[in-house]
Amino acid sequence: MVYTPHQIVKPQVIANTAVGLIYDELLLTNLITPASFDQYKGAEDDTVNIKVPGLLPARSYAFRNDRTDEVLFDEYAETTVPVQFTAGRVYSGVKVTDEQNDFDQVTVDKLMPLQARAVARAMENDTANTMRNADYEVVVGGAEKDIYRALVEARKLLQKFRSQGVRNLIVGTDFEAALLLDKRFTAAVSSGDEAGGVLRTGNIGNWVGFRIYVSDVIAPDEAIAFTDSAFGFAVAAPSVPGSVPFGATAAADGYALRWIRDYDMTRVVDRSLVDCFFGSRQIKDRGWVVNEIAATQPESSGKAGSTVNTKVWQEKVLPGEYNVRSFKIKLEDAVAGDVTGAASNDFRTHLGVAANGVINVPDPA
């Protein structure tokens, strides 16, 4: 009898490859903050926390004042944002019959990369759902009138709150079309350093300080301007049961997957399951505003005892938590109903926007 050598497939190698595959398939989750999946093991209520740095207001004390007012001391407080498995278990399971394996050349090994990509799409959809349904304190509308001005407004909002991190812009398909029809955008991304950036990063362009990407899971006529700390996600790979003869878990770049495979003798089929636990959420923090207060300081003439009434600025940290890291942009004019956040009037006054949180780009002159 002629001996036929068997090709052994190591599950750990395949699982590691799958993690690389899902990374290539993902867009939104690659642009936001990952939480360590290892922290989920034994965590209370299946929750891992992302720490959000606190805010300390800067204050001003008038030079050579009469010391009537005291220096104010503030308390520092950090907040933690719990991330839970909003999507639950995301998975792909397939069965391959003996006939498919032997005659159709359809094997579990061949299908496993497709399973990994299916799991990646589930992660992407959950993240998109979190971004679409997030609280937005301000919505910029009327971008179809002047898309450049709309992006400048969004950039200004992030600047006013000193939002740190990489600034991204996710656009829907209609919004992308409007961008591509704007000669200022095409001129910016087709020359110099911008052109090279498109090739290196895979985005559609870098403009007005944003790295711009298109996604078909975002509303076609909308865009979301955000920093990489505006949203967070976490992944955990379930353990491989000891009763499974073929299985492995793998993790890299914040992602984790499990792959298990067995044979169902009652149905004579080969079975394959790729899965993980996944969750995403919005990250909020405290807002702050700048107020001017009355003060007394020496007159500039330097005359002894001569003073003038003036104003100095003080920052005030607002109670509550707000979304200061992301803003929504619409092609059409925005209305009050588009604003889903519940920011205070002080918060929006600091941003220089109406109490309803709407900024609409004016009609061209």
C-alpha positions as CSV (number, residue, x, y, z in Angstrom):
1,M,0.0,0.0,0.0
2,V,1.3,3.4,-0.9
3,Y,1.7,5.8,2.0
4,T,0.1,9.2,1.6
5,P,1.7,11.9,3.8
6,H,-0.7,14.1,5.8
7,Q,-0.4,17.8,5.8
8,I,-0.8,18.9,9.5
9,V,-2.3,22.4,10.0
10,K,-1.3,23.9,13.3
11,P,-4.3,25.8,14.8
12,Q,-2.1,28.4,16.5
13,V,-0.6,29.5,13.2
14,I,-4.0,29.7,11.6
15,A,-5.5,31.7,14.5
16,N,-2.6,34.1,14.4
17,T,-3.1,34.6,10.7
18,A,-6.8,35.2,11.3
19,V,-6.0,38.1,13.6
20,G,-4.0,39.7,10.8
21,L,-6.9,39.2,8.4
22,I,-9.4,40.9,10.6
23,Y,-7.1,43.9,11.1
24,D,-7.0,44.4,7.4
25,E,-10.8,44.2,7.2
26,L,-11.4,46.8,9.9
27,L,-11.5,50.6,9.6
28,L,-13.5,52.2,12.4
29,T,-12.0,50.1,15.2
30,N,-8.5,50.9,13.9
31,L,-9.2,54.6,14.4
32,I,-10.3,54.5,18.1
33,T,-9.0,53.4,21.5
34,P,-8.6,49.7,22.3
35,A,-8.9,48.3,25.8
36,S,-6.8,45.3,26.8
37,F,-8.8,42.1,26.4
38,D,-6.7,40.5,29.1
39,Q,-8.4,42.8,31.7
40,Y,-11.7,41.0,31.0
41,K,-10.6,37.7,32.6
42,G,-12.4,37.6,36.0
43,A,-13.5,41.2,35.7
44,E,-16.6,42.2,37.7
45,D,-19.8,42.3,35.6
46,D,-17.7,41.5,32.5
47,T,-16.6,45.1,32.3
48,V,-13.2,46.7,31.7
49,N,-12.7,50.4,32.4
50,I,-11.0,53.0,30.2
51,K,-9.5,55.8,32.3
52,V,-10.3,59.3,31.2
53,P,-7.9,62.0,32.5
54,G,-9.6,64.7,34.6
55,L,-9.5,68.5,33.9
56,L,-8.0,71.2,36.1
57,P,-9.1,74.8,35.3
58,A,-6.5,77.5,34.8
59,R,-7.1,80.6,36.9
60,S,-5.8,84.2,37.0
61,Y,-4.9,86.3,40.0
62,A,-4.6,90.0,39.4
63,F,-1.0,91.4,39.8
64,R,-0.5,93.5,42.9
65,N,-4.1,93.2,43.9
66,D,-5.4,94.1,47.4
67,R,-5.5,90.4,48.4
68,T,-9.2,90.6,49.2
69,D,-9.9,87.5,47.2
70,E,-8.3,84.2,48.0
71,V,-6.4,81.9,45.7
72,L,-8.8,79.0,44.7
73,F,-7.7,75.4,45.0
74,D,-9.3,72.8,42.8
75,E,-9.8,69.1,43.3
76,Y,-8.6,66.7,40.6
77,A,-10.8,63.8,39.7
78,E,-10.4,61.1,37.0
79,T,-13.3,59.3,35.5
80,T,-13.5,55.7,34.2
81,V,-15.6,54.6,31.3
82,P,-16.9,51.1,31.5
83,V,-16.8,49.1,28.3
84,Q,-19.1,46.1,28.1
85,F,-19.7,43.5,25.4
86,T,-22.4,45.5,23.5
87,A,-22.2,43.1,20.6
88,G,-22.0,40.0,22.8
89,R,-20.4,37.1,21.1
90,V,-19.6,37.7,17.4
91,Y,-19.0,34.5,15.5
92,S,-19.0,32.6,12.3
93,G,-19.7,28.9,12.2
94,V,-19.6,26.5,9.2
95,K,-20.1,22.8,8.5
96,V,-18.3,21.0,5.7
97,T,-19.6,17.6,4.6
98,D,-17.3,14.7,3.5
99,E,-18.6,15.1,-0.1
100,Q,-17.7,18.8,-0.1
101,N,-14.3,18.2,1.3
102,D,-13.4,15.3,-1.0
103,F,-15.1,16.2,-4.3
104,D,-15.7,20.0,-4.2
105,Q,-12.4,20.9,-2.6
106,V,-14.2,22.9,0.0
107,T,-12.3,22.6,3.2
108,V,-12.6,24.1,6.7
109,D,-9.0,25.5,6.3
110,K,-10.1,27.3,3.1
111,L,-13.2,28.8,4.8
112,M,-11.6,29.9,8.0
113,P,-10.2,33.2,6.6
114,L,-13.7,34.0,5.3
115,Q,-15.0,33.3,8.8
116,A,-12.5,35.7,10.3
117,R,-13.6,38.4,7.9
118,A,-17.2,37.8,8.8
119,V,-16.3,38.3,12.5
120,A,-14.4,41.5,11.6
121,R,-17.6,42.9,9.8
122,A,-19.6,42.3,13.0
123,M,-17.0,44.3,15.0
124,E,-17.1,47.1,12.4
125,N,-21.0,47.2,12.4
126,D,-21.1,47.4,16.2
127,T,-18.6,50.2,16.3
128,A,-20.5,52.0,13.5
129,N,-23.7,51.6,15.5
130,T,-22.0,53.2,18.6
131,M,-20.8,56.1,16.5
132,R,-24.1,56.7,14.7
133,N,-26.1,56.6,18.0
134,A,-23.6,58.6,20.1
135,D,-24.4,61.8,21.9
136,Y,-23.4,64.9,19.8
137,E,-23.5,68.2,21.6
138,V,-23.1,70.2,18.4
139,V,-24.0,69.3,14.8
140,V,-22.7,71.2,11.8
141,G,-25.1,71.3,8.9
142,G,-25.2,72.7,5.4
143,A,-21.9,71.2,4.3
144,E,-23.1,70.9,0.7
145,K,-23.0,74.7,0.5
146,D,-19.4,74.9,1.4
147,I,-17.7,71.7,2.5
148,Y,-14.4,73.4,3.4
149,R,-16.1,75.8,5.8
150,A,-18.0,72.9,7.4
151,L,-14.8,71.1,8.2
152,V,-13.2,74.3,9.5
153,E,-16.1,74.6,11.9
154,A,-15.6,71.1,13.1
155,R,-11.9,71.7,13.5
156,K,-12.6,74.9,15.5
157,L,-14.8,73.0,17.9
158,L,-12.1,70.5,18.6
159,Q,-9.6,73.3,19.0
160,K,-11.8,75.1,21.6
161,F,-11.8,72.0,23.8
162,R,-8.2,71.2,23.2
163,S,-9.1,67.7,22.1
164,Q,-5.9,65.8,22.0
165,G,-5.0,62.9,19.7
166,V,-5.2,62.0,16.0
167,R,-8.1,63.8,14.3
168,N,-10.1,61.7,11.9
169,L,-13.1,62.3,9.6
170,I,-15.3,59.3,8.7
171,V,-17.6,60.2,5.8
172,G,-20.6,58.4,4.2
173,T,-20.7,57.7,0.5
174,D,-22.7,60.8,-0.5
175,F,-20.4,63.0,1.6
176,E,-17.4,61.4,-0.1
177,A,-18.9,62.3,-3.5
178,A,-19.3,66.0,-2.4
179,L,-15.7,66.0,-1.2
180,L,-14.4,64.6,-4.5
181,L,-16.3,67.2,-6.4
182,D,-14.7,70.0,-4.4
183,K,-11.7,71.3,-6.4
184,R,-10.0,72.5,-3.2
185,F,-10.0,69.0,-1.8
186,T,-8.8,67.3,-4.9
187,A,-6.0,69.9,-5.4
188,A,-4.9,69.4,-1.7
189,V,-4.7,65.6,-1.9
190,S,-3.2,65.3,-5.4
191,S,0.0,67.2,-4.8
192,G,3.0,67.2,-2.4
193,D,3.0,65.4,0.9
194,E,-0.7,64.8,0.8
195,A,-0.5,62.6,-2.2
196,G,2.0,60.3,-0.5
197,G,0.0,60.2,2.6
198,V,-3.0,58.7,0.7
199,L,-0.8,55.9,-0.6
200,R,0.7,55.2,2.8
201,T,-2.4,55.2,5.0
202,G,-5.1,54.0,2.6
203,N,-7.3,57.0,3.4
204,I,-8.9,59.2,0.7
205,G,-7.0,62.3,1.8
206,N,-5.8,64.5,4.5
207,W,-7.4,67.9,4.6
208,V,-8.0,70.7,7.2
209,G,-6.1,68.7,9.8
210,F,-8.2,65.6,9.4
211,R,-7.3,62.1,8.1
212,I,-10.4,61.4,5.9
213,Y,-11.9,57.9,5.4
214,V,-15.1,56.7,3.7
215,S,-17.3,54.0,5.2
216,D,-20.5,52.5,3.9
217,V,-21.7,51.8,7.5
218,I,-22.0,55.6,8.2
219,A,-25.2,57.4,7.0
220,P,-24.5,58.4,3.4
221,D,-25.1,62.2,3.9
222,E,-23.2,62.5,7.2
223,A,-19.6,62.7,8.5
224,I,-18.2,62.3,12.0
225,A,-15.2,64.4,13.0
226,F,-13.5,62.8,16.0
227,T,-10.2,62.1,17.8
228,D,-8.9,58.6,18.3
229,S,-9.9,58.9,22.0
230,A,-13.6,59.7,21.3
231,F,-14.6,56.0,21.2
232,G,-13.2,52.8,22.7
233,F,-13.6,49.1,22.1
234,A,-12.5,45.9,23.8
235,V,-12.2,42.3,22.5
236,A,-11.8,39.1,24.5
237,A,-11.2,35.6,23.0
238,P,-13.1,32.8,24.9
239,S,-10.9,30.0,26.2
240,V,-10.4,26.8,24.2
241,P,-12.4,24.0,26.0
242,G,-10.2,21.0,27.0
243,S,-12.7,18.7,25.2
244,V,-11.9,20.2,21.8
245,P,-9.2,18.4,20.0
246,F,-8.3,21.2,17.7
247,G,-8.3,24.9,18.7
248,A,-6.4,28.0,19.5
249,T,-6.6,31.6,20.5
250,A,-4.6,34.5,19.2
251,A,-4.2,38.2,19.9
252,A,-2.4,41.2,18.4
253,D,-2.9,45.0,18.1
254,G,-5.8,44.9,20.6
255,Y,-7.7,42.2,18.7
256,A,-8.3,38.6,19.8
257,L,-10.0,35.5,18.2
258,R,-10.6,31.9,19.0
259,W,-10.8,29.1,16.5
260,I,-12.1,25.7,17.3
261,R,-12.7,22.7,15.0
262,D,-14.2,19.3,15.5
263,Y,-16.0,16.5,13.7
264,D,-19.7,15.6,14.2
265,M,-19.9,11.9,13.7
266,T,-23.7,11.9,14.0
267,R,-23.9,14.1,10.9
268,V,-20.5,13.2,9.3
269,V,-19.5,16.9,8.9
270,D,-16.5,18.9,9.8
271,R,-17.3,21.9,12.0
272,S,-15.5,25.2,12.4
273,L,-16.2,28.1,14.8
274,V,-14.4,31.5,14.9
275,D,-15.6,33.8,17.6
276,C,-14.8,36.5,20.2
277,F,-16.6,38.8,22.6
278,F,-16.7,42.4,21.5
279,G,-18.0,45.8,22.8
280,S,-17.6,49.5,21.9
281,R,-18.8,52.7,23.4
282,Q,-18.5,56.5,23.4
283,I,-16.0,58.2,25.7
284,K,-17.1,61.4,27.4
285,D,-15.4,63.7,29.8
286,R,-16.0,67.0,31.7
287,G,-16.3,70.2,29.7
288,W,-15.0,73.5,30.8
289,V,-15.8,77.1,30.0
290,V,-13.9,80.4,30.3
291,N,-15.4,83.2,32.3
292,E,-14.3,86.8,32.9
293,I,-14.4,88.2,36.4
294,A,-14.0,91.7,37.8
295,A,-10.6,92.4,39.4
296,T,-8.5,95.4,40.6
297,Q,-4.9,95.8,39.7
298,P,-2.3,98.7,39.6
299,E,-2.6,101.4,37.1
300,S,0.0,101.2,34.4
301,S,1.4,104.7,35.3
302,G,3.0,103.1,38.3
303,K,1.7,105.9,40.6
304,A,1.7,104.6,44.2
305,G,-1.7,103.5,45.4
306,S,-3.3,104.1,42.0
307,T,-5.5,101.2,40.8
308,V,-7.9,100.5,38.0
309,N,-10.9,98.1,37.6
310,T,-10.3,95.4,35.1
311,K,-11.2,91.8,34.2
312,V,-9.3,88.6,34.4
313,W,-10.2,85.3,32.9
314,Q,-11.0,82.1,34.8
315,E,-11.7,78.6,33.6
316,K,-14.6,76.6,35.1
317,V,-15.0,72.9,34.9
318,L,-18.6,72.0,34.4
319,P,-20.5,69.4,36.3
320,G,-21.5,66.3,34.4
321,E,-19.9,64.6,31.4
322,Y,-20.1,65.7,27.8
323,N,-18.9,64.7,24.4
324,V,-16.1,67.1,23.6
325,R,-14.1,64.7,21.3
326,S,-16.5,64.3,18.3
327,F,-18.9,66.3,16.3
328,K,-21.3,65.3,13.5
329,I,-21.5,67.0,10.1
330,K,-24.4,66.8,7.7
331,L,-24.7,67.8,4.0
332,E,-28.2,69.3,4.5
333,D,-29.0,71.9,7.1
334,A,-29.1,70.6,10.6
335,V,-32.1,70.9,12.9
336,A,-32.4,70.8,16.7
337,G,-33.5,67.2,16.5
338,D,-30.1,66.2,15.1
339,V,-28.4,67.2,18.4
340,T,-28.5,64.2,20.7
341,G,-26.3,65.5,23.5
342,A,-27.6,67.3,26.6
343,A,-24.9,69.9,27.1
344,S,-25.7,73.0,29.2
345,N,-26.0,76.5,27.8
346,D,-22.7,77.4,29.4
347,F,-21.1,74.6,27.4
348,R,-22.5,75.7,24.1
349,T,-21.9,79.4,24.8
350,H,-18.2,78.6,25.2
351,L,-18.3,77.0,21.8
352,G,-20.0,80.1,20.4
353,V,-23.0,78.1,19.1
354,A,-26.7,78.5,19.6
355,A,-28.4,77.0,22.6
356,N,-29.8,74.2,20.4
357,G,-26.3,73.1,19.4
358,V,-26.8,73.7,15.6
359,I,-24.3,75.4,13.3
360,N,-25.4,75.7,9.7
361,V,-23.0,76.9,7.0
362,P,-24.5,80.1,5.5
363,D,-25.5,80.2,1.8
364,P,-22.7,81.4,-0.5
365,A,-22.7,85.2,-1.0
